């Protein structure tokens, strides 16, 4: 994987491709920050020695031409990962690319927004400081083990400031929660038979007996019933997280969030 930046893009593509083959162990080597012809010659020579395939995301035209030419001379298979996409976009838009390495990773406004969102998710995780939820883009509510924390962290990487509030029958939800517009709150629920073994495993991980009240079906049903009553009172949308990956649930949350933002602007 050869790049004039970090080379992450080529590595992701290569791993996705390799996963389609039962070809045993595959070594993927990433070579970042390649910016001169001498370095390219060394890389191609090594690839020739090991009969390796070169995938590159060089955006500087001179470097792209160089690696293709030298690879052809040495009969090394070479793949331009970004080139066809750059060419297609340029043809469609009639705009020339910047040909500047590392634009995807520049410390721009979006980067700092993501850092802020991550710090926000940590600060307001698990109802630590309910006063802060008024500053959240999204507030997740649900009983224990409905993936509230991982979802908040995932959303933070999408630059969404997410907080979460646990719903426990013995503890009243914070008053701040009922002051938020329903579109900013999303309830998370789960099927009892799915939650039961998850909680048992959680108790084992903590070194506790798996038959404790926390994992009992009676307790789970009580919590779900209580959570549903709070969500009905809030009037918020509810997502069933049963057997769903974090990415799948997060996608639903983002859809609800952006739809709510659009409706609020009308």
KOLZA-902071 format. One line per field, with one value per atom (N, C-alpha, C): residue in one letter; x, y, z; atom name. Coordinates in steps of 0.02 Angstrom, whole numbers, plus 50000, padded with zeros to 5 digits. Example, Ala and Ser with C-alpha at 12.3 -4.5 7.8 and 13.67 -1.06 7.14 Angstrom:
<pts>
r: A;A;A;S;S;S
x: 50660;50615;50660;50642;50684;50645
y: 49716;49775;49835;49888;49947;50002
z: 50390;50390;50390;50354;50357;50394
a: N;CA;C;N;CA;C
</pts>
This chain:
<pts>
r: X;X;X;X;X;X;X;X;X;X;X;X;X;X;X;X;X;X;X;X;X;X;X;X;X;X;X;X;X;X;X;X;X;X;X;X;X;X;X;X;X;X;X;X;X;X;X;X;X;X;X;X;X;X;X;X;X;X;X;X;X;X;X;X;X;X;X;X;X;X;X;X;X;X;X;X;X;X;X;X;X;X;X;X;X;X;X;X;X;X;X;X;X;X;X;X;X;X;X;X;X;X;X;X;X;X;X;X;X;X;X;X;X;X;X;X;X;X;X;X;X;X;X;X;X;X;X;X;X;X;X;X;X;X;X;X;X;X;X;X;X;X;X;X;X;X;X;X;X;X;X;X;X;X;X;X;X;X;X;X;X;X;X;X;X;X;X;X;X;X;X;X;X;X;X;X;X;X;X;X;X;X;X;X;X;X;X;X;X;X;X;X;X;X;X;X;X;X;X;X;X;X;X;X;X;X;X;X;X;X;X;X;X;X;X;X;X;X;X;X;X;X;X;X;X;X;X;X;X;X;X;X;X;X;X;X;X;X;X;X;X;X;X;X;X;X;X;X;X;X;X;X;X;X;X;X;X;X;X;X;X;X;X;X;X;X;X;X;X;X;X;X;X;X;X;X;X;X;X;X;X;X;X;X;X;X;X;X;X;X;X;X;X;X;X;X;X;X;X;X;X;X;X;X;X;X;X;X;X;X;X;X;X;X;X;X;X;X;X;X;X;X;X;X;X;X;X;X;X;X;X;X;X;X;X;X;X;X;X;X;X;X;X;X;X;X;X;X;X;X;X;X;X;X;X;X;X;X;X;X;X;X;X;X;X;X;X;X;X;X;X;X;X;X;X;X;X;X;X;X;X;X;X;X;X;X;X;X;X;X;X;X;X;X;X;X;X;X;X;X;X;X;X;X;X;X;X;X;X;X;X;X;X;X;X;X;X;X;X;X;X;X;X;X;X;X;X;X;X;X;X;X;X;X;X;X;X;X;X;X;X;X;X;X;X;X;X;X;X;X;X;X;X;X;X;X;X;X;X;X;X;X;X;X;X;X;X;X;X;X;X;X;X;X;X;X;X;X;X;X;X;X;X;X;X;X;X;X;X;X;X;X;X;X;X;X;X;X;X;X;X;X;X;X;X;X;X;X;X;X;X;X;X;X;X;X;X;X;X;X;X;X;X;X;X;X;X;X;X;X;X;X;X;X;X;X;X;X;X;X;X;X;X;X;X;X;X;X;X;X;X;X;X;X;X;X;X;X;X;X;X;X;X;X;X;X;X;X;X;X;X;X;X;X;X;X;X;X;X;X;X;X;X;X;X;X;X;X;X;X;X;X;X;X;X;X;X;X;X;X;X;X;X;X;X;X;X;X;X;X;X;X;X;X;X;X;X;X;X;X;X;X;X;X;X;X;X;X;X;X;X;X;X;X;X;X;X;X;X;X;X;X;X;X;X;X;X;X;X;X;X;X;X;X;X;X;X;X;X;X;X;X;X;X;X;X;X;X;X;X;X;X;X;X;X;X;X;X;X;X;X;X;X;X;X;X;X;X;X;X;X;X;X;X;X;X;X;X;X;X;X;X;X;X;X;X;X;X;X;X;X;X;X;X;X;X;X;X;X;X;X;X;X;X;X;X;X;X;X;X;X;X;X;X;X;X;X;X;X;X;X;X;X;X;X;X;X;X;X;X;X;X;X;X;X;X;X;X;X;X;X;X;X;X;X;X;X;X;X;X;X;X;X;X;X;X;X;X;X;X;X;X;X;X;X;X;X;X;X;X;X;X;X;X;X;X;X;X
x: 50043;50000;50045;50045;50090;50048;50068;50029;50074;50052;50088;50057;50008;49981;49986;49932;49936;49930;49893;49884;49828;49786;49731;49681;49666;49616;49634;49696;49718;49716;49734;49734;49663;49615;49545;49520;49536;49514;49547;49611;49647;49619;49605;49578;49509;49469;49402;49408;49457;49467;49494;49543;49574;49523;49475;49425;49383;49384;49345;49382;49442;49482;49504;49501;49527;49599;49642;49709;49762;49740;49788;49809;49866;49889;49912;49891;49910;49943;50001;50035;50021;49996;49982;50029;50070;50118;50101;50095;50078;50141;50152;50210;50183;50180;50152;50204;50178;50220;50275;50255;50301;50299;50355;50353;50411;50447;50500;50510;50540;50548;50596;50647;50695;50661;50618;50581;50536;50504;50461;50500;50559;50601;50617;50633;50648;50587;50528;50467;50451;50455;50439;50489;50552;50603;50588;50567;50550;50488;50439;50378;50394;50442;50463;50495;50535;50570;50521;50469;50421;50359;50359;50302;50238;50244;50188;50148;50088;50045;50051;50057;50060;49992;49963;49904;49924;49906;49929;49873;49881;49835;49875;49920;49959;49916;49911;49868;49909;49974;50016;50028;50008;50012;50082;50134;50202;50220;50199;50214;50172;50110;50068;50097;50117;50147;50212;50250;50314;50305;50259;50252;50223;50179;50150;50205;50247;50301;50352;50375;50427;50398;50336;50305;50298;50282;50276;50344;50396;50464;50485;50463;50483;50429;50377;50323;50290;50279;50246;50174;50127;50057;50045;50015;50003;49931;49901;49830;49824;49794;49780;49712;49711;49649;49607;49639;49602;49594;49641;49642;49576;49545;49482;49427;49423;49372;49385;49449;49466;49448;49464;49451;49376;49337;49265;49232;49252;49224;49243;49305;49328;49290;49279;49242;49170;49139;49069;49060;49105;49098;49135;49181;49225;49268;49285;49328;49390;49448;49511;49522;49548;49565;49620;49626;49679;49747;49748;49811;49855;49823;49858;49852;49907;49904;49876;49841;49822;49763;49724;49668;49616;49609;49558;49574;49637;49657;49677;49662;49681;49642;49676;49645;49598;49540;49493;49436;49386;49330;49295;49289;49255;49294;49360;49402;49390;49392;49383;49313;49265;49196;49192;49229;49229;49260;49317;49350;49303;49269;49222;49166;49141;49086;49108;49170;49196;49202;49230;49236;49167;49119;49051;49021;49030;49003;49031;49096;49128;49102;49096;49077;49006;48961;48891;48866;48912;48894;48856;48807;48772;48742;48718;48684;48729;48795;48841;48822;48805;48786;48727;48666;48607;48597;48631;48625;48652;48698;48729;48689;48635;48599;48563;48553;48521;48566;48631;48677;48688;48655;48665;48626;48653;48615;48564;48585;48542;48551;48497;48500;48468;48507;48483;48460;48401;48376;48359;48371;48357;48382;48364;48386;48458;48486;48555;48565;48622;48642;48602;48583;48551;48598;48663;48716;48716;48695;48692;48762;48810;48877;48912;48916;48949;48915;48849;48814;48833;48839;48859;48929;48974;49042;49044;49004;49000;48973;48920;48891;48940;48981;49031;49080;49098;49143;49109;49043;49006;48992;49025;49021;48952;48920;48856;48868;48849;48856;48799;48816;48765;48777;48723;48725;48677;48682;48635;48614;48552;48522;48496;48520;48494;48425;48381;48314;48311;48303;48301;48238;48198;48134;48142;48199;48208;48233;48251;48279;48239;48212;48173;48219;48198;48239;48248;48303;48314;48261;48246;48195;48215;48280;48304;48282;48273;48254;48186;48140;48072;48066;48121;48121;48147;48173;48199;48143;48150;48101;48106;48050;48051;48096;48105;48147;48220;48241;48311;48322;48269;48274;48258;48297;48283;48286;48232;48229;48257;48290;48318;48285;48259;48229;48259;48243;48271;48224;48223;48180;48208;48164;48186;48230;48210;48248;48318;48327;48392;48435;48403;48439;48461;48422;48436;48507;48527;48596;48650;48634;48683;48699;48648;48659;48693;48678;48711;48786;48805;48875;48909;48872;48899;48914;48870;48882;48943;48950;49008;49073;49071;49131;49150;49100;49112;49128;49128;49142;49084;49023;48963;48923;48879;48837;48789;48784;48741;48666;48648;48576;48555;48596;48578;48516;48484;48421;48428;48488;48500;48486;48498;48489;48426;48386;48325;48273;48234;48183;48131;48115;48066;48090;48155;48183;48186;48205;48210;48142;48091;48023;47999;48017;47997;48032;48096;48133;48108;48094;48069;48002;47959;47893;47900;47945;47956;47984;48034;48065;48014;47972;47920;47873;47857;47812;47845;47911;47947;47951;47966;47972;47906;47851;47785;47771;47793;47784;47825;47885;47929;47904;47869;47845;47901;47953;48012;48008;48043;48047;48086;48070;48101;48130;48191;48224;48236;48217;48231;48301;48347;48417;48431;48380;48389;48425;48481;48520;48544;48550;48574;48645;48686;48753;48749;48799;48800;48793;48827;48824;48753;48717;48648;48602;48607;48566;48585;48650;48673;48646;48644;48617;48544;48506;48435;48431;48475;48476;48492;48542;48562;48505;48470;48413;48360;48344;48294;48317;48382;48409;48407;48432;48435;48364;48319;48250;48219;48232;48206;48234;48299;48330;48299;48285;48255;48185;48146;48077;48077;48127;48131;48145;48179;48197;48139;48088;48032;47987
y: 49942;50000;50062;50099;50157;50220;50270;50332;50392;50451;50512;50544;50507;50527;50467;50449;50394;50325;50319;50254;50212;50242;50204;50181;50224;50208;50144;50141;50082;50019;50027;49969;49942;49987;49966;49928;49956;49924;49855;49851;49788;49735;49754;49706;49682;49727;49707;49657;49669;49624;49556;49557;49495;49451;49483;49444;49399;49412;49372;49310;49299;49242;49200;49134;49089;49071;49122;49112;49108;49092;49086;49154;49157;49219;49269;49330;49383;49439;49461;49516;49581;49629;49694;49745;49776;49825;49894;49941;50009;50053;50089;50134;50205;50245;50313;50365;50424;50483;50472;50440;50430;50493;50525;50589;50600;50545;50555;50490;50498;50442;50389;50409;50362;50313;50339;50296;50248;50272;50230;50173;50187;50135;50080;50099;50050;50007;50039;50003;49952;49973;49928;49871;49884;49831;49779;49802;49755;49714;49748;49713;49660;49676;49627;49566;49579;49524;49476;49503;49461;49443;49462;49449;49478;49538;49571;49614;49631;49678;49746;49798;49866;49900;49926;49968;50037;50089;50155;50206;50256;50313;50378;50379;50439;50488;50549;50598;50646;50651;50694;50659;50689;50656;50630;50667;50645;50581;50575;50514;50455;50468;50416;50389;50433;50413;50374;50396;50365;50293;50280;50213;50166;50191;50149;50130;50178;50166;50116;50126;50081;50011;50008;49943;49904;49940;49908;49881;49920;49899;49835;49829;49771;49716;49725;49675;49663;49717;49713;49737;49698;49717;49779;49831;49893;49915;49940;49960;50032;50073;50143;50145;50154;50151;50215;50272;50336;50363;50347;50377;50375;50316;50312;50355;50358;50399;50473;50494;50564;50583;50539;50553;50558;50512;50512;50575;50595;50655;50717;50718;50775;50781;50724;50724;50747;50724;50741;50814;50839;50907;50960;50937;50984;51026;50997;51029;50986;51017;50980;50967;50908;50894;50940;50945;50987;50954;50887;50849;50865;50871;50887;50829;50798;50740;50760;50713;50721;50766;50785;50830;50799;50732;50698;50703;50712;50711;50780;50832;50899;50917;50956;50978;51036;51020;51072;51075;51114;51124;51058;51014;50950;50908;50910;50871;50895;50960;50986;50974;50974;50958;50886;50840;50771;50764;50798;50796;50822;50877;50906;50857;50823;50776;50716;50693;50637;50658;50717;50741;50750;50772;50781;50714;50663;50597;50568;50579;50553;50591;50656;50698;50685;50672;50664;50592;50545;50474;50451;50409;50374;50423;50481;50528;50561;50565;50593;50664;50705;50774;50792;50779;50791;50863;50910;50980;50992;50949;50958;50933;50896;50866;50918;50978;51030;51053;51037;51055;50998;50942;50884;50890;50860;50854;50798;50744;50685;50660;50641;50610;50541;50489;50421;50401;50370;50346;50271;50235;50163;50129;50067;50029;50005;49975;49952;49899;49903;49856;49863;49924;49936;49975;49971;49999;50075;50107;50180;50212;50188;50217;50206;50143;50135;50173;50181;50219;50293;50319;50390;50401;50354;50361;50356;50311;50304;50368;50395;50457;50515;50514;50567;50568;50509;50506;50530;50537;50568;50641;50668;50738;50756;50708;50719;50718;50771;50774;50733;50675;50630;50618;50622;50606;50548;50515;50461;50462;50443;50440;50370;50336;50270;50275;50231;50229;50172;50190;50141;50155;50105;50116;50153;50141;50171;50243;50266;50334;50373;50430;50471;50503;50507;50540;50613;50644;50715;50759;50813;50859;50889;50897;50925;50885;50820;50776;50796;50817;50832;50902;50940;51007;51006;50949;50943;50929;50952;50934;50859;50825;50752;50730;50773;50754;50745;50773;50766;50705;50670;50612;50549;50497;50433;50378;50340;50285;50221;50182;50118;50063;50013;49957;49892;49836;49772;49717;49662;49606;49571;49553;49524;49462;49417;49355;49368;49425;49444;49475;49515;49552;49506;49455;49411;49381;49346;49319;49373;49430;49484;49508;49515;49537;49483;49420;49366;49367;49378;49381;49442;49496;49556;49542;49506;49489;49444;49396;49352;49391;49440;49481;49521;49538;49575;49530;49464;49417;49405;49418;49410;49350;49327;49269;49288;49246;49263;49262;49236;49232;49291;49343;49402;49435;49476;49509;49549;49579;49620;49582;49517;49477;49435;49441;49400;49426;49381;49400;49446;49434;49476;49549;49558;49625;49657;49619;49646;49670;49630;49648;49712;49717;49776;49839;49833;49890;49910;49861;49875;49911;49887;49918;49991;50001;50068;50114;50089;50128;50148;50102;50116;50171;50171;50222;50291;50294;50358;50381;50335;50353;50378;50347;50370;50440;50453;50519;50571;50552;50598;50608;50559;50563;50557;50520;50514;50451;50450;50388;50335;50272;50215;50167;50143;50095;50031;49974;49909;49888;49881;49865;49790;49749;49677;49650;49615;49583;49633;49696;49745;49767;49774;49801;49875;49901;49972;50015;49995;50034;50038;49983;49981;50026;50022;50065;50138;50152;50221;50250;50209;50232;50254;50217;50235;50300;50306;50367;50428;50421;50477;50496;50447;50461;50501;50479;50515;50585;50591;50656;50706;50687;50733;50750;50701;50715;50765;50758;50805;50874;50879;50944;50978;50940;50969;50994;50955;50976;51038;51044;51101;51166;51159;51219;51244;51201;51220;51272
z: 50000;50000;50000;49946;49938;49936;49975;49978;49990;49966;49983;50045;50076;50140;50188;50222;50271;50241;50185;50153;50181;50223;50254;50201;50153;50102;50064;50040;50003;50046;50110;50155;50165;50174;50182;50121;50062;50000;49992;50007;50001;50048;50110;50158;50137;50109;50085;50028;49983;49926;49949;49993;50017;50053;50087;50125;50080;50014;49967;49943;49970;49948;50008;50001;50052;50033;50037;50011;50066;50127;50181;50207;50238;50269;50216;50222;50176;50215;50193;50226;50188;50225;50195;50228;50188;50214;50188;50234;50215;50215;50160;50155;50143;50196;50190;50171;50154;50141;50089;50035;49978;49935;49925;49888;49840;49822;49772;49732;49673;49626;49654;49690;49717;49765;49806;49854;49816;49764;49723;49691;49667;49636;49687;49748;49801;49816;49819;49835;49780;49718;49662;49659;49672;49672;49726;49783;49837;49819;49789;49767;49715;49670;49619;49653;49704;49739;49772;49802;49838;49797;49733;49688;49719;49745;49778;49730;49751;49714;49748;49708;49735;49723;49777;49771;49796;49759;49780;49779;49822;49824;49818;49771;49758;49718;49742;49707;49664;49676;49635;49567;49512;49447;49430;49445;49428;49465;49527;49565;49539;49521;49494;49429;49384;49321;49333;49383;49398;49421;49468;49495;49442;49400;49346;49297;49279;49230;49256;49317;49345;49357;49379;49390;49325;49271;49205;49182;49194;49175;49211;49274;49315;49317;49277;49273;49341;49377;49442;49434;49462;49458;49502;49473;49510;49500;49555;49553;49578;49538;49557;49591;49656;49694;49685;49685;49682;49612;49567;49501;49463;49455;49417;49447;49514;49546;49535;49541;49528;49456;49410;49339;49325;49355;49344;49372;49433;49463;49422;49400;49360;49294;49262;49199;49209;49263;49275;49295;49337;49364;49324;49280;49242;49289;49347;49396;49405;49406;49416;49490;49507;49577;49603;49669;49698;49692;49686;49684;49745;49802;49864;49913;49933;49979;50048;50079;50149;50162;50111;50123;50169;50164;50205;50279;50296;50367;50393;50355;50378;50441;50484;50546;50532;50505;50488;50539;50524;50570;50587;50538;50550;50599;50595;50641;50713;50723;50791;50816;50771;50789;50815;50783;50805;50874;50885;50950;51004;50989;51037;51053;51002;51011;51054;51044;51084;51157;51169;51238;51270;51230;51255;51276;51233;51247;51312;51323;51384;51445;51439;51496;51518;51470;51486;51476;51486;51480;51542;51531;51585;51636;51613;51656;51708;51695;51744;51765;51716;51730;51686;51710;51668;51646;51680;51660;51590;51568;51503;51444;51458;51402;51359;51386;51346;51289;51293;51240;51190;51201;51158;51093;51041;50978;50984;51019;51029;51100;51132;51198;51193;51210;51208;51278;51281;51345;51339;51392;51390;51453;51462;51520;51509;51560;51556;51503;51467;51415;51350;51334;51270;51223;51238;51196;51194;51248;51249;51241;51281;51279;51212;51186;51121;51065;51069;51018;51021;51082;51090;51062;51074;51049;50972;50945;50873;50841;50871;50846;50852;50904;50914;50856;50831;50773;50709;50712;50657;50671;50723;50743;50772;50803;50837;50912;50946;51019;51050;51076;51104;51178;51216;51288;51299;51356;51369;51442;51453;51520;51532;51584;51601;51633;51615;51645;51695;51758;51813;51854;51867;51903;51969;52004;52070;52068;52007;52001;51949;51970;51923;51872;51810;51758;51776;51755;51770;51737;51771;51745;51678;51668;51604;51544;51554;51498;51470;51514;51492;51464;51466;51437;51365;51343;51275;51226;51163;51112;51098;51088;51078;51020;50970;50913;50932;50990;51011;51056;51072;51116;51077;51088;51056;51109;51113;51161;51131;51173;51153;51194;51160;51194;51168;51202;51182;51205;51168;51187;51250;51296;51360;51352;51305;51297;51267;51234;51208;51263;51305;51357;51414;51429;51486;51484;51430;51428;51426;51397;51394;51465;51505;51574;51616;51602;51638;51624;51560;51542;51574;51580;51612;51685;51719;51789;51797;51751;51753;51744;51698;51686;51748;51788;51849;51909;51896;51949;51996;51972;52013;51989;52032;52014;51958;51905;51848;51864;51922;51940;51984;51988;52028;51999;52039;52020;51955;51944;51885;51820;51820;51759;51760;51812;51816;51766;51739;51690;51722;51785;51819;51822;51839;51843;51774;51724;51656;51631;51642;51620;51656;51719;51758;51730;51713;51687;51618;51576;51509;51512;51555;51564;51588;51636;51662;51607;51570;51517;51464;51445;51395;51419;51483;51509;51506;51519;51515;51443;51398;51327;51299;51321;51300;51325;51386;51416;51378;51358;51320;51249;51222;51153;51103;51121;51077;51034;50977;50937;50976;50963;50998;50947;50961;50918;50957;50928;50958;50937;50986;50970;50971;50979;50983;50921;50933;50879;50826;50843;50795;50813;50762;50772;50788;50821;50839;50777;50723;50661;50634;50638;50612;50652;50718;50761;50751;50747;50738;50673;50621;50557;50564;50602;50614;50655;50705;50746;50703;50660;50617;50570;50544;50499;50536;50597;50637;50654;50672;50691;50633;50576;50519;50493;50497;50476;50524;50589;50638;50629;50612;50600;50539;50487;50427;50442;50480;50497;50541;50585;50631;50593;50535;50497;50452;50444;50400;50434
a: N;CA;C;N;CA;C;N;CA;C;N;CA;C;N;CA;C;N;CA;C;N;CA;C;N;CA;C;N;CA;C;N;CA;C;N;CA;C;N;CA;C;N;CA;C;N;CA;C;N;CA;C;N;CA;C;N;CA;C;N;CA;C;N;CA;C;N;CA;C;N;CA;C;N;CA;C;N;CA;C;N;CA;C;N;CA;C;N;CA;C;N;CA;C;N;CA;C;N;CA;C;N;CA;C;N;CA;C;N;CA;C;N;CA;C;N;CA;C;N;CA;C;N;CA;C;N;CA;C;N;CA;C;N;CA;C;N;CA;C;N;CA;C;N;CA;C;N;CA;C;N;CA;C;N;CA;C;N;CA;C;N;CA;C;N;CA;C;N;CA;C;N;CA;C;N;CA;C;N;CA;C;N;CA;C;N;CA;C;N;CA;C;N;CA;C;N;CA;C;N;CA;C;N;CA;C;N;CA;C;N;CA;C;N;CA;C;N;CA;C;N;CA;C;N;CA;C;N;CA;C;N;CA;C;N;CA;C;N;CA;C;N;CA;C;N;CA;C;N;CA;C;N;CA;C;N;CA;C;N;CA;C;N;CA;C;N;CA;C;N;CA;C;N;CA;C;N;CA;C;N;CA;C;N;CA;C;N;CA;C;N;CA;C;N;CA;C;N;CA;C;N;CA;C;N;CA;C;N;CA;C;N;CA;C;N;CA;C;N;CA;C;N;CA;C;N;CA;C;N;CA;C;N;CA;C;N;CA;C;N;CA;C;N;CA;C;N;CA;C;N;CA;C;N;CA;C;N;CA;C;N;CA;C;N;CA;C;N;CA;C;N;CA;C;N;CA;C;N;CA;C;N;CA;C;N;CA;C;N;CA;C;N;CA;C;N;CA;C;N;CA;C;N;CA;C;N;CA;C;N;CA;C;N;CA;C;N;CA;C;N;CA;C;N;CA;C;N;CA;C;N;CA;C;N;CA;C;N;CA;C;N;CA;C;N;CA;C;N;CA;C;N;CA;C;N;CA;C;N;CA;C;N;CA;C;N;CA;C;N;CA;C;N;CA;C;N;CA;C;N;CA;C;N;CA;C;N;CA;C;N;CA;C;N;CA;C;N;CA;C;N;CA;C;N;CA;C;N;CA;C;N;CA;C;N;CA;C;N;CA;C;N;CA;C;N;CA;C;N;CA;C;N;CA;C;N;CA;C;N;CA;C;N;CA;C;N;CA;C;N;CA;C;N;CA;C;N;CA;C;N;CA;C;N;CA;C;N;CA;C;N;CA;C;N;CA;C;N;CA;C;N;CA;C;N;CA;C;N;CA;C;N;CA;C;N;CA;C;N;CA;C;N;CA;C;N;CA;C;N;CA;C;N;CA;C;N;CA;C;N;CA;C;N;CA;C;N;CA;C;N;CA;C;N;CA;C;N;CA;C;N;CA;C;N;CA;C;N;CA;C;N;CA;C;N;CA;C;N;CA;C;N;CA;C;N;CA;C;N;CA;C;N;CA;C;N;CA;C;N;CA;C;N;CA;C;N;CA;C;N;CA;C;N;CA;C;N;CA;C;N;CA;C;N;CA;C;N;CA;C;N;CA;C;N;CA;C;N;CA;C;N;CA;C;N;CA;C;N;CA;C;N;CA;C;N;CA;C;N;CA;C;N;CA;C;N;CA;C;N;CA;C;N;CA;C;N;CA;C;N;CA;C;N;CA;C;N;CA;C;N;CA;C;N;CA;C;N;CA;C;N;CA;C;N;CA;C;N;CA;C;N;CA;C;N;CA;C;N;CA;C;N;CA;C;N;CA;C;N;CA;C;N;CA;C;N;CA;C;N;CA;C;N;CA;C;N;CA;C;N;CA;C;N;CA;C;N;CA;C;N;CA;C;N;CA;C;N;CA;C;N;CA;C;N;CA;C;N;CA;C;N;CA;C;N;CA;C;N;CA;C;N;CA;C;N;CA;C;N;CA;C;N;CA;C;N;CA;C;N;CA;C;N;CA;C;N;CA;C;N;CA;C;N;CA;C;N;CA;C;N;CA;C;N;CA;C;N;CA;C;N;CA;C;N;CA;C;N;CA;C
</pts>
